Amino acid sequence: MFIKLKSLLYDNEVRAIVFQVLAVVVIAYFAYQAFDNMMLNIEQRGIRSGFGFLNDEAGFAVNDNFFLEYSPASTNLQAFYVGIVNTLVVAIAGIFFASIIGLIIGVARLSSNYLIRKMATIYIEIFRNIPILLQILFWYSIALSAFPSPKNSISFFDSIFLNSRGLFLPKIVVGVEFYLVLVSLIVGIVSYILIKKHSNKKHDETGIVTNTVPHFLGLVVVLPVVAYFVFGAQLEYPALKGFNFRGGTDLSIEFFALAFALSVYTATYIAEAIRSGIESVDNGQKEAASAMGLTQAQSLRLVILPQALRVAIPPIINQYLNLTKNSSLAAAVGYTELVTIFSGTVLNVVGQAIEIIILTMLVYLTISLAISLILNIFNKKMQIKGK
């Protein structure tokens, strides 16, 4: 019996299992002790526990509010939802503009023009090496001093106003007319996707290229505009009342400063990913494109970039995740995203740090996993079949 036990202990597979089981037991024990000690301290200090605070009245206003109805009489749960939406809005805006800037700078880094190439390099070296928090504060200060006061707002068509408080836009009044316009937009998008798929299939089978830009403009742009005028959707226009504008909807100056700083900073890393992707494309591919009579722009769009993106997408995914997480620095300029609203104001009022921080972490984890999932699916579609 002892000999069998001894032989088992010298078996590498058995020892590996034993060590893993012991490690799990030790970790579980310390986790239980920490949790038990935490609950004891909470009880001794009379701190409320649980998630019942989500149904309490928030009691504070929120400057930035996209899509959701909110007032100081709303619950903490509604404030939580507003924080999530604000985080998603600034993350999506940042990802969109960072991608465009990064693509342009990445291509410019390899330009044959000396001045363009050096300017792109200087841009990357400057903005990549300055901490993002300082950049957010810098652009916020610039925005506050560059734009006029509300009374001296820059006006566009007497409907859109830009000032040091933000950009004030007409707001669509939600009703039957709004939903009809929304349906026309959805129909237009779906129709364009079907047309695009058909044109791609036709190109694969016959080599004939179909210009789908008119279809896009007609279905996605013109159709909703026509539906708007036909059904008569109502708009609420902003108007100056007192020291600020009332009515309509607005994008605060804090939102612009944060989104711009995140875009400019993250674009430097995306540009380097694009540059490395382009450099990974075999020179034979570039020479073949030139031999076929393609211009430099056509060669870049049709031959080089599709291959470069296969290399660039994985590091770009990481930068999208970093941008989303960096949006939590919004508290520095007062933009009311999730951390500012929930882990800041609500935490100070309620005092239940554990529950609030856990919920905040779960939201960021969910958003990051969703972004990663979507882009990994896109990455697989971009891969060469059979590889």
BALOBA-1460 file (C-alpha; in Angstrom, 3 decimals):
// residues 387
<rec num="1" residu="m" x="0.000" y="0.000" z="0.000"/>
<rec num="2" residu="f" x="2.806" y="2.399" z="0.980"/>
<rec num="3" residu="i" x="4.742" y="1.489" z="-2.163"/>
<rec num="4" residu="k" x="1.708" y="2.211" z="-4.375"/>
<rec num="5" residu="l" x="1.162" y="5.559" z="-2.623"/>
<rec num="6" residu="k" x="4.824" y="6.420" z="-3.054"/>
<rec num="7" residu="s" x="4.734" y="5.517" z="-6.749"/>
<rec num="8" residu="l" x="1.651" y="7.716" z="-7.208"/>
<rec num="9" residu="l" x="3.419" y="10.655" z="-5.582"/>
<rec num="10" residu="y" x="6.284" y="10.293" z="-8.050"/>
<rec num="11" residu="d" x="3.837" y="10.248" z="-10.971"/>
<rec num="12" residu="n" x="4.016" y="13.679" z="-12.667"/>
<rec num="13" residu="e" x="0.331" y="13.696" z="-13.696"/>
<rec num="14" residu="v" x="-0.849" y="12.771" z="-10.174"/>
<rec num="15" residu="r" x="1.424" y="15.366" z="-8.573"/>
<rec num="16" residu="a" x="0.151" y="18.030" z="-10.973"/>
<rec num="17" residu="i" x="-3.459" y="17.257" z="-10.045"/>
<rec num="18" residu="v" x="-2.670" y="17.222" z="-6.310"/>
<rec num="19" residu="f" x="-0.872" y="20.579" z="-6.468"/>
<rec num="20" residu="q" x="-3.737" y="22.151" z="-8.418"/>
<rec num="21" residu="v" x="-6.322" y="20.866" z="-5.942"/>
<rec num="22" residu="l" x="-4.245" y="22.183" z="-3.014"/>
<rec num="23" residu="a" x="-3.886" y="25.571" z="-4.720"/>
<rec num="24" residu="v" x="-7.664" y="25.817" z="-5.269"/>
<rec num="25" residu="v" x="-8.343" y="24.873" z="-1.642"/>
<rec num="26" residu="v" x="-5.872" y="27.467" z="-0.307"/>
<rec num="27" residu="i" x="-7.274" y="30.226" z="-2.551"/>
<rec num="28" residu="a" x="-10.861" y="29.317" z="-1.603"/>
<rec num="29" residu="y" x="-9.941" y="29.381" z="2.098"/>
<rec num="30" residu="f" x="-8.341" y="32.836" z="1.931"/>
<rec num="31" residu="a" x="-11.233" y="34.143" z="-0.198"/>
<rec num="32" residu="y" x="-13.744" y="32.859" z="2.377"/>
<rec num="33" residu="q" x="-11.779" y="34.411" z="5.249"/>
<rec num="34" residu="a" x="-11.554" y="37.757" z="3.422"/>
<rec num="35" residu="f" x="-15.271" y="37.738" z="2.618"/>
<rec num="36" residu="d" x="-16.224" y="36.759" z="6.164"/>
<rec num="37" residu="n" x="-13.994" y="39.495" z="7.593"/>
<rec num="38" residu="m" x="-15.459" y="42.043" z="5.165"/>
<rec num="39" residu="m" x="-19.052" y="41.190" z="6.123"/>
<rec num="40" residu="l" x="-18.136" y="41.378" z="9.831"/>
<rec num="41" residu="n" x="-16.609" y="44.846" z="9.404"/>
<rec num="42" residu="i" x="-19.637" y="46.022" z="7.427"/>
<rec num="43" residu="e" x="-21.971" y="44.804" z="10.179"/>
<rec num="44" residu="q" x="-19.889" y="46.400" z="12.966"/>
<rec num="45" residu="r" x="-19.799" y="49.772" z="11.188"/>
<rec num="46" residu="g" x="-23.514" y="49.687" z="10.420"/>
<rec num="47" residu="i" x="-22.978" y="49.986" z="6.668"/>
<rec num="48" residu="r" x="-25.958" y="48.983" z="4.563"/>
<rec num="49" residu="s" x="-25.365" y="46.045" z="2.205"/>
<rec num="50" residu="g" x="-27.180" y="44.632" z="-0.784"/>
<rec num="51" residu="f" x="-28.485" y="46.267" z="-3.960"/>
<rec num="52" residu="g" x="-31.623" y="47.860" z="-2.554"/>
<rec num="53" residu="f" x="-30.029" y="51.288" z="-2.960"/>
<rec num="54" residu="l" x="-30.622" y="51.037" z="-6.720"/>
<rec num="55" residu="n" x="-34.306" y="51.785" z="-6.129"/>
<rec num="56" residu="d" x="-33.596" y="54.873" z="-3.995"/>
<rec num="57" residu="e" x="-34.043" y="58.386" z="-5.403"/>
<rec num="58" residu="a" x="-30.797" y="59.664" z="-6.917"/>
<rec num="59" residu="g" x="-31.313" y="63.301" z="-5.935"/>
<rec num="60" residu="f" x="-28.738" y="64.790" z="-8.327"/>
<rec num="61" residu="a" x="-28.787" y="66.123" z="-11.891"/>
<rec num="62" residu="v" x="-26.791" y="64.832" z="-14.864"/>
<rec num="63" residu="n" x="-25.474" y="67.254" z="-17.481"/>
<rec num="64" residu="d" x="-25.027" y="64.742" z="-20.310"/>
<rec num="65" residu="n" x="-28.032" y="62.580" z="-21.040"/>
<rec num="66" residu="f" x="-28.326" y="60.698" z="-24.337"/>
<rec num="67" residu="f" x="-31.606" y="58.994" z="-25.258"/>
<rec num="68" residu="l" x="-32.773" y="58.258" z="-21.673"/>
<rec num="69" residu="e" x="-35.149" y="60.316" z="-19.548"/>
<rec num="70" residu="y" x="-33.549" y="61.347" z="-16.264"/>
<rec num="71" residu="s" x="-34.147" y="63.875" z="-13.483"/>
<rec num="72" residu="p" x="-33.032" y="64.239" z="-9.840"/>
<rec num="73" residu="a" x="-36.216" y="62.363" z="-8.891"/>
<rec num="74" residu="s" x="-35.044" y="59.303" z="-10.862"/>
<rec num="75" residu="t" x="-33.614" y="56.248" z="-9.122"/>
<rec num="76" residu="n" x="-29.974" y="55.276" z="-8.746"/>
<rec num="77" residu="l" x="-30.650" y="52.461" z="-11.212"/>
<rec num="78" residu="q" x="-31.666" y="55.008" z="-13.868"/>
<rec num="79" residu="a" x="-28.502" y="56.979" z="-13.101"/>
<rec num="80" residu="f" x="-26.590" y="53.721" z="-13.590"/>
<rec num="81" residu="y" x="-28.186" y="53.265" z="-17.026"/>
<rec num="82" residu="v" x="-27.398" y="56.871" z="-17.989"/>
<rec num="83" residu="g" x="-23.767" y="56.302" z="-17.027"/>
<rec num="84" residu="i" x="-23.583" y="53.171" z="-19.196"/>
<rec num="85" residu="v" x="-25.105" y="54.958" z="-22.206"/>
<rec num="86" residu="n" x="-22.759" y="57.943" z="-21.811"/>
<rec num="87" residu="t" x="-19.781" y="55.595" z="-21.610"/>
<rec num="88" residu="l" x="-20.877" y="53.766" z="-24.759"/>
<rec num="89" residu="v" x="-21.460" y="57.022" z="-26.662"/>
<rec num="90" residu="v" x="-18.008" y="58.448" z="-25.942"/>
<rec num="91" residu="a" x="-16.362" y="55.046" z="-26.578"/>
<rec num="92" residu="i" x="-18.096" y="54.596" z="-29.956"/>
<rec num="93" residu="a" x="-17.285" y="58.186" z="-30.991"/>
<rec num="94" residu="g" x="-13.673" y="57.732" z="-29.916"/>
<rec num="95" residu="i" x="-13.296" y="54.410" z="-31.726"/>
<rec num="96" residu="f" x="-14.786" y="55.847" z="-34.928"/>
<rec num="97" residu="f" x="-12.558" y="58.927" z="-35.110"/>
<rec num="98" residu="a" x="-9.453" y="57.136" z="-33.800"/>
<rec num="99" residu="s" x="-9.838" y="54.581" z="-36.609"/>
<rec num="100" residu="i" x="-10.068" y="57.290" z="-39.291"/>
<rec num="101" residu="i" x="-7.156" y="59.333" z="-37.900"/>
<rec num="102" residu="g" x="-5.067" y="56.199" z="-37.309"/>
<rec num="103" residu="l" x="-5.625" y="54.971" z="-40.875"/>
<rec num="104" residu="i" x="-4.637" y="58.335" z="-42.366"/>
<rec num="105" residu="i" x="-1.546" y="58.726" z="-40.173"/>
<rec num="106" residu="g" x="-0.518" y="55.087" z="-40.674"/>
<rec num="107" residu="v" x="-0.585" y="55.461" z="-44.456"/>
<rec num="108" residu="a" x="1.135" y="58.864" z="-44.217"/>
<rec num="109" residu="r" x="3.976" y="57.264" z="-42.226"/>
<rec num="110" residu="l" x="4.973" y="55.389" z="-45.392"/>
<rec num="111" residu="s" x="4.368" y="58.241" z="-47.832"/>
<rec num="112" residu="s" x="7.017" y="58.938" z="-50.474"/>
<rec num="113" residu="n" x="6.626" y="62.630" z="-49.626"/>
<rec num="114" residu="y" x="9.279" y="63.550" z="-47.035"/>
<rec num="115" residu="l" x="7.231" y="66.330" z="-45.382"/>
<rec num="116" residu="i" x="4.075" y="64.213" z="-44.995"/>
<rec num="117" residu="r" x="6.085" y="61.271" z="-43.647"/>
<rec num="118" residu="k" x="7.911" y="63.400" z="-41.079"/>
<rec num="119" residu="m" x="4.730" y="65.209" z="-39.960"/>
<rec num="120" residu="a" x="3.046" y="61.851" z="-39.347"/>
<rec num="121" residu="t" x="6.076" y="60.674" z="-37.353"/>
<rec num="122" residu="i" x="6.116" y="63.862" z="-35.266"/>
<rec num="123" residu="y" x="2.383" y="63.493" z="-34.555"/>
<rec num="124" residu="i" x="2.874" y="59.933" z="-33.304"/>
<rec num="125" residu="e" x="5.922" y="60.720" z="-31.191"/>
<rec num="126" residu="i" x="4.263" y="63.715" z="-29.532"/>
<rec num="127" residu="f" x="0.821" y="62.356" z="-28.693"/>
<rec num="128" residu="r" x="1.920" y="58.809" z="-27.893"/>
<rec num="129" residu="n" x="4.393" y="59.975" z="-25.246"/>
<rec num="130" residu="i" x="2.154" y="62.393" z="-23.340"/>
<rec num="131" residu="p" x="-0.096" y="60.792" z="-20.671"/>
<rec num="132" residu="i" x="-3.713" y="60.606" z="-21.792"/>
<rec num="133" residu="l" x="-4.955" y="62.354" z="-18.636"/>
<rec num="134" residu="l" x="-2.836" y="65.419" z="-19.394"/>
<rec num="135" residu="q" x="-4.110" y="65.441" z="-22.967"/>
<rec num="136" residu="i" x="-7.725" y="65.350" z="-21.768"/>
<rec num="137" residu="l" x="-7.099" y="68.316" z="-19.455"/>
<rec num="138" residu="f" x="-5.214" y="70.174" z="-22.199"/>
<rec num="139" residu="w" x="-7.936" y="69.859" z="-24.843"/>
<rec num="140" residu="y" x="-10.603" y="70.698" z="-22.271"/>
<rec num="141" residu="s" x="-8.783" y="73.926" z="-21.381"/>
<rec num="142" residu="i" x="-8.344" y="74.767" z="-25.066"/>
<rec num="143" residu="a" x="-12.054" y="74.155" z="-25.737"/>
<rec num="144" residu="l" x="-13.167" y="76.382" z="-22.846"/>
<rec num="145" residu="s" x="-11.015" y="79.284" z="-24.008"/>
<rec num="146" residu="a" x="-11.497" y="78.856" z="-27.779"/>
<rec num="147" residu="f" x="-15.299" y="78.910" z="-27.969"/>
<rec num="148" residu="p" x="-17.501" y="81.934" z="-27.147"/>
<rec num="149" residu="s" x="-20.002" y="82.308" z="-24.313"/>
<rec num="150" residu="p" x="-23.612" y="81.138" z="-24.821"/>
<rec num="151" residu="k" x="-24.776" y="84.691" z="-25.617"/>
<rec num="152" residu="n" x="-22.194" y="84.937" z="-28.424"/>
<rec num="153" residu="s" x="-22.717" y="81.410" z="-29.735"/>
<rec num="154" residu="i" x="-21.653" y="80.412" z="-33.236"/>
<rec num="155" residu="s" x="-24.941" y="79.794" z="-35.045"/>
<rec num="156" residu="f" x="-25.635" y="77.448" z="-37.949"/>
<rec num="157" residu="f" x="-28.959" y="78.068" z="-39.769"/>
<rec num="158" residu="d" x="-30.349" y="79.497" z="-36.484"/>
<rec num="159" residu="s" x="-30.912" y="75.896" z="-35.372"/>
<rec num="160" residu="i" x="-27.488" y="74.665" z="-34.259"/>
<rec num="161" residu="f" x="-25.388" y="76.589" z="-31.729"/>
<rec num="162" residu="l" x="-21.772" y="76.101" z="-30.649"/>
<rec num="163" residu="n" x="-20.314" y="77.745" z="-27.538"/>
<rec num="164" residu="s" x="-18.170" y="77.055" z="-24.475"/>
<rec num="165" residu="r" x="-20.988" y="74.935" z="-22.990"/>
<rec num="166" residu="g" x="-21.133" y="72.583" z="-25.980"/>
<rec num="167" residu="l" x="-22.985" y="71.955" z="-29.231"/>
<rec num="168" residu="f" x="-26.767" y="72.441" z="-29.087"/>
<rec num="169" residu="l" x="-28.828" y="70.580" z="-31.702"/>
<rec num="170" residu="p" x="-32.516" y="70.175" z="-32.599"/>
<rec num="171" residu="k" x="-34.101" y="67.176" z="-30.897"/>
<rec num="172" residu="i" x="-36.511" y="64.808" z="-32.603"/>
<rec num="173" residu="v" x="-39.790" y="64.528" z="-30.717"/>
<rec num="174" residu="v" x="-40.501" y="60.826" z="-30.301"/>
<rec num="175" residu="g" x="-43.899" y="59.902" z="-31.736"/>
<rec num="176" residu="v" x="-45.582" y="57.952" z="-34.512"/>
<rec num="177" residu="e" x="-43.895" y="60.130" z="-37.147"/>
<rec num="178" residu="f" x="-40.466" y="59.459" z="-35.618"/>
<rec num="179" residu="y" x="-40.977" y="55.692" z="-35.722"/>
<rec num="180" residu="l" x="-42.082" y="55.868" z="-39.376"/>
<rec num="181" residu="v" x="-38.884" y="57.726" z="-40.276"/>
<rec num="182" residu="l" x="-36.878" y="55.203" z="-38.233"/>
<rec num="183" residu="v" x="-38.529" y="52.307" z="-40.099"/>
<rec num="184" residu="s" x="-37.671" y="53.933" z="-43.433"/>
<rec num="185" residu="l" x="-34.035" y="54.234" z="-42.317"/>
<rec num="186" residu="i" x="-33.904" y="50.560" z="-41.279"/>
<rec num="187" residu="v" x="-35.513" y="49.489" z="-44.567"/>
<rec num="188" residu="g" x="-32.969" y="51.578" z="-46.467"/>
<rec num="189" residu="i" x="-30.003" y="50.077" z="-44.591"/>
<rec num="190" residu="v" x="-31.246" y="46.494" z="-45.047"/>
<rec num="191" residu="s" x="-31.941" y="47.110" z="-48.744"/>
<rec num="192" residu="y" x="-28.472" y="48.561" z="-49.268"/>
<rec num="193" residu="i" x="-26.833" y="45.577" z="-47.514"/>
<rec num="194" residu="l" x="-28.699" y="43.180" z="-49.823"/>
<rec num="195" residu="i" x="-27.691" y="45.194" z="-52.899"/>
<rec num="196" residu="k" x="-24.072" y="45.292" z="-51.724"/>
<rec num="197" residu="k" x="-24.023" y="41.515" z="-51.205"/>
<rec num="198" residu="h" x="-25.509" y="40.988" z="-54.674"/>
<rec num="199" residu="s" x="-22.908" y="43.287" z="-56.260"/>
<rec num="200" residu="n" x="-20.078" y="41.481" z="-54.450"/>
<rec num="201" residu="k" x="-21.382" y="38.120" z="-55.652"/>
<rec num="202" residu="k" x="-21.641" y="39.486" z="-59.194"/>
<rec num="203" residu="h" x="-18.067" y="40.749" z="-58.965"/>
<rec num="204" residu="d" x="-16.799" y="37.362" z="-57.777"/>
<rec num="205" residu="e" x="-18.579" y="35.543" z="-60.609"/>
<rec num="206" residu="t" x="-18.053" y="37.944" z="-63.532"/>
<rec num="207" residu="g" x="-15.399" y="40.439" z="-62.437"/>
<rec num="208" residu="i" x="-17.786" y="43.337" z="-63.129"/>
<rec num="209" residu="v" x="-17.621" y="46.089" z="-60.498"/>
<rec num="210" residu="t" x="-20.928" y="47.761" z="-59.605"/>
<rec num="211" residu="n" x="-20.885" y="51.264" z="-58.116"/>
<rec num="212" residu="t" x="-23.155" y="51.065" z="-55.061"/>
<rec num="213" residu="v" x="-22.595" y="54.649" z="-53.849"/>
<rec num="214" residu="p" x="-25.804" y="55.930" z="-55.536"/>
<rec num="215" residu="h" x="-27.747" y="53.089" z="-53.881"/>
<rec num="216" residu="f" x="-26.287" y="54.069" z="-50.496"/>
<rec num="217" residu="l" x="-27.137" y="57.758" z="-50.942"/>
<rec num="218" residu="g" x="-30.646" y="56.977" z="-52.194"/>
<rec num="219" residu="l" x="-31.613" y="54.344" z="-49.634"/>
<rec num="220" residu="v" x="-29.748" y="55.396" z="-46.486"/>
<rec num="221" residu="v" x="-29.732" y="59.185" z="-46.903"/>
<rec num="222" residu="v" x="-32.462" y="60.365" z="-49.289"/>
<rec num="223" residu="l" x="-35.187" y="57.869" z="-48.270"/>
<rec num="224" residu="p" x="-35.228" y="58.845" z="-44.542"/>
<rec num="225" residu="v" x="-35.118" y="62.555" z="-45.464"/>
<rec num="226" residu="v" x="-38.108" y="62.125" z="-47.797"/>
<rec num="227" residu="a" x="-39.925" y="60.142" z="-45.086"/>
<rec num="228" residu="y" x="-39.208" y="62.951" z="-42.618"/>
<rec num="229" residu="f" x="-40.859" y="65.558" z="-44.854"/>
<rec num="230" residu="v" x="-43.732" y="63.258" z="-45.859"/>
<rec num="231" residu="f" x="-44.695" y="62.159" z="-42.349"/>
<rec num="232" residu="g" x="-43.827" y="65.481" z="-40.730"/>
<rec num="233" residu="a" x="-41.687" y="64.412" z="-37.778"/>
<rec num="234" residu="q" x="-41.474" y="67.160" z="-35.146"/>
<rec num="235" residu="l" x="-38.254" y="68.819" z="-33.975"/>
<rec num="236" residu="e" x="-37.609" y="70.677" z="-30.727"/>
<rec num="237" residu="y" x="-35.148" y="73.531" z="-31.306"/>
<rec num="238" residu="p" x="-32.738" y="74.886" z="-28.695"/>
<rec num="239" residu="a" x="-33.279" y="78.485" z="-27.581"/>
<rec num="240" residu="l" x="-31.232" y="80.821" z="-25.391"/>
<rec num="241" residu="k" x="-32.996" y="81.387" z="-22.088"/>
<rec num="242" residu="g" x="-31.058" y="83.206" z="-19.404"/>
<rec num="243" residu="f" x="-27.423" y="82.155" z="-19.326"/>
<rec num="244" residu="n" x="-27.797" y="78.920" z="-21.293"/>
<rec num="245" residu="f" x="-29.771" y="77.184" z="-24.008"/>
<rec num="246" residu="r" x="-32.927" y="75.248" z="-23.232"/>
<rec num="247" residu="g" x="-34.699" y="72.657" z="-25.342"/>
<rec num="248" residu="g" x="-33.284" y="70.412" z="-28.040"/>
<rec num="249" residu="t" x="-30.334" y="68.207" z="-27.222"/>
<rec num="250" residu="d" x="-26.708" y="69.052" z="-26.573"/>
<rec num="251" residu="l" x="-23.237" y="67.571" z="-26.666"/>
<rec num="252" residu="s" x="-21.279" y="69.095" z="-23.791"/>
<rec num="253" residu="i" x="-17.818" y="70.583" z="-24.191"/>
<rec num="254" residu="e" x="-16.609" y="67.922" z="-21.735"/>
<rec num="255" residu="f" x="-17.805" y="65.234" z="-24.146"/>
<rec num="256" residu="f" x="-15.947" y="66.829" z="-27.065"/>
<rec num="257" residu="a" x="-12.733" y="67.263" z="-25.079"/>
<rec num="258" residu="l" x="-12.801" y="63.663" z="-23.851"/>
<rec num="259" residu="a" x="-13.721" y="62.125" z="-27.213"/>
<rec num="260" residu="f" x="-11.127" y="64.209" z="-29.070"/>
<rec num="261" residu="a" x="-8.332" y="63.411" z="-26.599"/>
<rec num="262" residu="l" x="-9.125" y="59.681" z="-26.661"/>
<rec num="263" residu="s" x="-9.251" y="59.703" z="-30.471"/>
<rec num="264" residu="v" x="-5.978" y="61.596" z="-30.938"/>
<rec num="265" residu="y" x="-4.127" y="59.475" z="-28.362"/>
<rec num="266" residu="t" x="-5.400" y="56.064" z="-29.469"/>
<rec num="267" residu="a" x="-4.918" y="56.933" z="-33.161"/>
<rec num="268" residu="t" x="-1.142" y="56.944" z="-32.634"/>
<rec num="269" residu="y" x="-1.160" y="53.242" z="-31.732"/>
<rec num="270" residu="i" x="-3.635" y="52.372" z="-34.483"/>
<rec num="271" residu="a" x="-1.400" y="54.212" z="-36.975"/>
<rec num="272" residu="e" x="1.580" y="52.088" z="-35.961"/>
<rec num="273" residu="a" x="-0.508" y="48.927" z="-36.334"/>
<rec num="274" residu="i" x="-1.581" y="50.048" z="-39.830"/>
<rec num="275" residu="r" x="2.016" y="50.900" z="-40.746"/>
<rec num="276" residu="s" x="3.318" y="47.507" z="-39.619"/>
<rec num="277" residu="g" x="0.475" y="45.812" z="-41.487"/>
<rec num="278" residu="i" x="1.325" y="47.620" z="-44.736"/>
<rec num="279" residu="e" x="5.020" y="46.806" z="-44.343"/>
<rec num="280" residu="s" x="4.143" y="43.119" z="-43.870"/>
<rec num="281" residu="v" x="2.609" y="42.954" z="-47.361"/>
<rec num="282" residu="d" x="5.043" y="41.298" z="-49.759"/>
<rec num="283" residu="n" x="6.717" y="43.670" z="-52.242"/>
<rec num="284" residu="g" x="5.675" y="41.312" z="-55.020"/>
<rec num="285" residu="q" x="2.040" y="42.196" z="-54.331"/>
<rec num="286" residu="k" x="2.802" y="45.904" z="-54.674"/>
<rec num="287" residu="e" x="4.791" y="45.364" z="-57.850"/>
<rec num="288" residu="a" x="2.020" y="43.188" z="-59.318"/>
<rec num="289" residu="a" x="-0.542" y="45.925" z="-58.609"/>
<rec num="290" residu="s" x="1.681" y="48.473" z="-60.331"/>
<rec num="291" residu="a" x="2.223" y="46.134" z="-63.294"/>
<rec num="292" residu="m" x="-1.554" y="45.806" z="-63.712"/>
<rec num="293" residu="g" x="-1.753" y="49.563" z="-64.207"/>
<rec num="294" residu="l" x="-3.354" y="50.393" z="-60.869"/>
<rec num="295" residu="t" x="-2.727" y="53.855" z="-59.477"/>
<rec num="296" residu="q" x="-1.160" y="54.220" z="-56.036"/>
<rec num="297" residu="a" x="-4.573" y="54.950" z="-54.525"/>
<rec num="298" residu="q" x="-6.150" y="51.917" z="-56.225"/>
<rec num="299" residu="s" x="-3.228" y="49.716" z="-55.245"/>
<rec num="300" residu="l" x="-3.539" y="50.834" z="-51.618"/>
<rec num="301" residu="r" x="-7.322" y="50.390" z="-51.480"/>
<rec num="302" residu="l" x="-7.688" y="47.157" z="-53.468"/>
<rec num="303" residu="v" x="-4.456" y="45.248" z="-52.852"/>
<rec num="304" residu="i" x="-2.382" y="46.511" z="-49.919"/>
<rec num="305" residu="l" x="-4.890" y="47.525" z="-47.224"/>
<rec num="306" residu="p" x="-7.036" y="44.343" z="-47.422"/>
<rec num="307" residu="q" x="-3.898" y="42.297" z="-46.737"/>
<rec num="308" residu="a" x="-2.460" y="44.745" z="-44.204"/>
<rec num="309" residu="l" x="-5.650" y="44.703" z="-42.111"/>
<rec num="310" residu="r" x="-5.237" y="40.967" z="-41.490"/>
<rec num="311" residu="v" x="-2.066" y="41.812" z="-39.574"/>
<rec num="312" residu="a" x="-3.290" y="45.091" z="-38.070"/>
<rec num="313" residu="i" x="-6.699" y="44.042" z="-36.701"/>
<rec num="314" residu="p" x="-5.508" y="42.080" z="-33.596"/>
<rec num="315" residu="p" x="-3.460" y="44.991" z="-32.134"/>
<rec num="316" residu="i" x="-6.205" y="47.444" z="-33.154"/>
<rec num="317" residu="i" x="-8.688" y="45.415" z="-31.083"/>
<rec num="318" residu="n" x="-6.471" y="45.962" z="-28.043"/>
<rec num="319" residu="q" x="-6.447" y="49.713" z="-28.697"/>
<rec num="320" residu="y" x="-10.243" y="49.806" z="-28.928"/>
<rec num="321" residu="l" x="-10.415" y="48.093" z="-25.543"/>
<rec num="322" residu="n" x="-7.877" y="50.530" z="-24.094"/>
<rec num="323" residu="l" x="-9.854" y="53.493" z="-25.416"/>
<rec num="324" residu="t" x="-13.051" y="52.198" z="-23.815"/>
<rec num="325" residu="k" x="-11.340" y="51.728" z="-20.471"/>
<rec num="326" residu="n" x="-9.551" y="55.094" z="-20.691"/>
<rec num="327" residu="s" x="-12.965" y="56.776" z="-20.943"/>
<rec num="328" residu="s" x="-13.159" y="56.270" z="-17.158"/>
<rec num="329" residu="l" x="-10.779" y="59.264" z="-16.889"/>
<rec num="330" residu="a" x="-13.773" y="61.473" z="-17.738"/>
<rec num="331" residu="a" x="-14.038" y="62.481" z="-14.079"/>
<rec num="332" residu="a" x="-11.058" y="64.803" z="-14.690"/>
<rec num="333" residu="v" x="-13.222" y="67.107" z="-16.841"/>
<rec num="334" residu="g" x="-16.637" y="66.320" z="-15.359"/>
<rec num="335" residu="y" x="-18.136" y="64.312" z="-18.211"/>
<rec num="336" residu="t" x="-20.821" y="62.185" z="-16.590"/>
<rec num="337" residu="e" x="-20.014" y="58.659" z="-17.699"/>
<rec num="338" residu="l" x="-20.318" y="55.499" z="-15.585"/>
<rec num="339" residu="v" x="-17.393" y="56.067" z="-13.202"/>
<rec num="340" residu="t" x="-18.263" y="59.737" z="-12.620"/>
<rec num="341" residu="i" x="-21.969" y="59.103" z="-12.001"/>
<rec num="342" residu="f" x="-22.033" y="55.706" z="-10.343"/>
<rec num="343" residu="s" x="-18.623" y="55.157" z="-8.754"/>
<rec num="344" residu="g" x="-18.413" y="58.847" z="-7.920"/>
<rec num="345" residu="t" x="-21.651" y="60.623" z="-7.066"/>
<rec num="346" residu="v" x="-23.813" y="57.605" z="-6.165"/>
<rec num="347" residu="l" x="-20.977" y="56.085" z="-4.103"/>
<rec num="348" residu="n" x="-20.534" y="59.315" z="-2.140"/>
<rec num="349" residu="v" x="-24.270" y="59.469" z="-1.405"/>
<rec num="350" residu="v" x="-24.909" y="55.786" z="-0.651"/>
<rec num="351" residu="g" x="-21.538" y="54.670" z="0.676"/>
<rec num="352" residu="q" x="-21.846" y="51.051" z="-0.518"/>
<rec num="353" residu="a" x="-18.454" y="50.872" z="-2.221"/>
<rec num="354" residu="i" x="-18.286" y="47.100" z="-2.687"/>
<rec num="355" residu="e" x="-21.557" y="46.693" z="-4.585"/>
<rec num="356" residu="i" x="-21.019" y="49.834" z="-6.668"/>
<rec num="357" residu="i" x="-17.455" y="48.978" z="-7.663"/>
<rec num="358" residu="i" x="-18.447" y="45.401" z="-8.514"/>
<rec num="359" residu="l" x="-21.271" y="46.612" z="-10.791"/>
<rec num="360" residu="t" x="-18.942" y="49.120" z="-12.459"/>
<rec num="361" residu="m" x="-16.296" y="46.468" z="-13.095"/>
<rec num="362" residu="l" x="-18.900" y="44.084" z="-14.506"/>
<rec num="363" residu="v" x="-20.091" y="46.754" z="-16.958"/>
<rec num="364" residu="y" x="-16.569" y="47.428" z="-18.247"/>
<rec num="365" residu="l" x="-15.905" y="43.697" z="-18.451"/>
<rec num="366" residu="t" x="-19.100" y="43.154" z="-20.458"/>
<rec num="367" residu="i" x="-18.378" y="46.047" z="-22.836"/>
<rec num="368" residu="s" x="-14.802" y="44.881" z="-23.401"/>
<rec num="369" residu="l" x="-15.862" y="41.290" z="-24.049"/>
<rec num="370" residu="a" x="-18.564" y="42.469" z="-26.479"/>
<rec num="371" residu="i" x="-16.073" y="44.619" z="-28.428"/>
<rec num="372" residu="s" x="-13.573" y="41.775" z="-28.472"/>
<rec num="373" residu="l" x="-16.209" y="39.279" z="-29.659"/>
<rec num="374" residu="i" x="-17.479" y="41.513" z="-32.485"/>
<rec num="375" residu="l" x="-13.999" y="42.382" z="-33.748"/>
<rec num="376" residu="n" x="-12.747" y="38.801" z="-33.489"/>
<rec num="377" residu="i" x="-15.663" y="37.718" z="-35.689"/>
<rec num="378" residu="f" x="-14.655" y="40.436" z="-38.169"/>
<rec num="379" residu="n" x="-11.034" y="39.305" z="-37.901"/>
<rec num="380" residu="k" x="-12.008" y="35.731" z="-38.824"/>
<rec num="381" residu="k" x="-13.937" y="36.994" z="-41.836"/>
<rec num="382" residu="m" x="-10.839" y="38.890" z="-42.981"/>
<rec num="383" residu="q" x="-8.590" y="35.840" z="-42.764"/>
<rec num="384" residu="i" x="-7.586" y="33.985" z="-45.897"/>
<rec num="385" residu="k" x="-9.822" y="30.961" z="-46.369"/>
<rec num="386" residu="g" x="-8.083" y="27.708" z="-45.591"/>
<rec num="387" residu="k" x="-5.470" y="29.319" z="-43.370"/>
